[in-house]
Amino acid sequence: MTGFSGKTYWLVGASEGLGRALAQQLSDEGAHLILSARNADRLQSLCHALPNSRPLQMDVTDPQAVRQAAAQLGQVDGVIYNAGAYAPMRATAWDKEAALAMCDVNFIGAMRVLGEVVPEFVRRGQGDITLVGSLAGYHGLPAAIGYGASKAALVSLAETMRFDLKGSGVVVRLVNPGFIKTRLTEKNSFKMPMLMQPEAAARRVLKAMRKSRFRTDFPAPFSWALRLFSALPDLFLYGRR
């Protein structure tokens, strides 16, 4: 069981939605927070409302900005990567800039951040890493060019880190939520099953962080359906060409 009081977490992607709700709940648990996002005004307003927090503006797509932010961190007990970009996109309407931007934020950004903190965690023999993926990372889905692939890459990264960091003292966990009501999901024109409020989703993430269990998928019925979907044969899913 992991307690949060007095521990310092670097929360990347903290300014709104799930990240903002998670920052509030971690603060309520007594955690010290370093909050990062691109929007300086939202970060400042959040930090004004939370004790023991400080803003650290950063764009995860900018390698120099990530290096500079990491140099200002000081010692942290854990890092939470929650930065995300999303736009519904079909392969028949490919927007190359938007697709690359999603990959850069959702996956390459995580690689940049982890590249700064993991070596230090390994050197110290302790550290806590939470990667916020998505149930969309388990199977190719319609209109998910960029998003689905980047989240699948994040899932694979987490699984590899779990193997490599076993016995190092560094805890790695992967949290895969379903649909959360945010500015990003407002772009969807379809009905989103089991849509969650950010506060409810944050409680699920916090519950996962209290344990050393590697993988947490939620909401459960939706995650079971997607995992079953992944087990179906290609002919059933896609038909004949």
Secondary structure as the mmCIF struct_conf table of DSSP 4:
data_model
#
loop_
_struct_conf.conf_type_id
_struct_conf.id
_struct_conf.beg_label_comp_id
_struct_conf.beg_label_asym_id
_struct_conf.beg_label_seq_id
_struct_conf.end_label_comp_id
_struct_conf.end_label_asym_id
_struct_conf.end_label_seq_id
TURN_TY1_P TURN_TY1_P1 SER A 5 GLY A 6
STRN STRN1 THR A 8 VAL A 12
BEND BEND1 GLY A 13 GLY A 13
BEND BEND2 SER A 15 GLU A 16
HELX_RH_AL_P HELX_RH_AL_P1 GLY A 17 ASP A 28
TURN_TY1_P TURN_TY1_P2 GLU A 29 GLY A 30
STRN STRN2 HIS A 32 SER A 36
BEND BEND3 ARG A 38 ARG A 38
HELX_RH_AL_P HELX_RH_AL_P2 ALA A 40 ALA A 49
BEND BEND4 LEU A 50 LEU A 50
TURN_TY1_P TURN_TY1_P3 PRO A 51 ASN A 52
STRN STRN3 SER A 53 PRO A 55
TURN_TY1_P TURN_TY1_P4 VAL A 60 THR A 61
HELX_RH_AL_P HELX_RH_AL_P3 PRO A 63 ALA A 71
TURN_TY1_P TURN_TY1_P5 GLN A 72 GLN A 72
BEND BEND5 ASP A 77 ASP A 77
STRN STRN4 GLY A 78 TYR A 81
STRN STRN5 MET A 89 MET A 89
HELX_RH_3T_P HELX_RH_3T_P1 ALA A 91 ALA A 93
HELX_RH_AL_P HELX_RH_AL_P4 LYS A 96 CYS A 103
HELX_RH_PI_P HELX_RH_PI_P1 ASP A 104 ILE A 108
HELX_RH_AL_P HELX_RH_AL_P5 GLY A 109 ARG A 124
TURN_TY1_P TURN_TY1_P6 GLY A 125 GLY A 125
STRN STRN6 GLY A 127 VAL A 132
HELX_RH_3T_P HELX_RH_3T_P2 LEU A 135 TYR A 138
BEND BEND6 HIS A 139 HIS A 139
TURN_TY1_P TURN_TY1_P7 PRO A 142 ALA A 143
STRN STRN7 ALA A 144 ALA A 144
TURN_TY1_P TURN_TY1_P8 ILE A 145 GLY A 146
HELX_RH_AL_P HELX_RH_AL_P6 TYR A 147 ASP A 164
TURN_TY1_P TURN_TY1_P9 LEU A 165 GLY A 169
STRN STRN8 VAL A 170 PRO A 177
STRN STRN9 ILE A 180 ILE A 180
BEND BEND7 THR A 182 THR A 182
TURN_TY1_P TURN_TY1_P10 ARG A 183 LEU A 184
HELX_RH_3T_P HELX_RH_3T_P3 THR A 185 LYS A 187
BEND BEND8 PHE A 190 PHE A 190
TURN_TY1_P TURN_TY1_P11 PRO A 193 MET A 194
STRN STRN10 MET A 196 MET A 196
HELX_RH_AL_P HELX_RH_AL_P7 PRO A 198 MET A 209
TURN_TY1_P TURN_TY1_P12 ARG A 210 ARG A 210
BEND BEND9 LYS A 211 LYS A 211
BEND BEND10 PHE A 214 PHE A 214
STRN STRN11 ARG A 215 PHE A 218
BEND BEND11 PRO A 219 PRO A 219
HELX_RH_AL_P HELX_RH_AL_P8 ALA A 220 ALA A 231
BEND BEND12 LEU A 232 LEU A 232
HELX_RH_AL_P HELX_RH_AL_P9 ASP A 234 TYR A 238
#
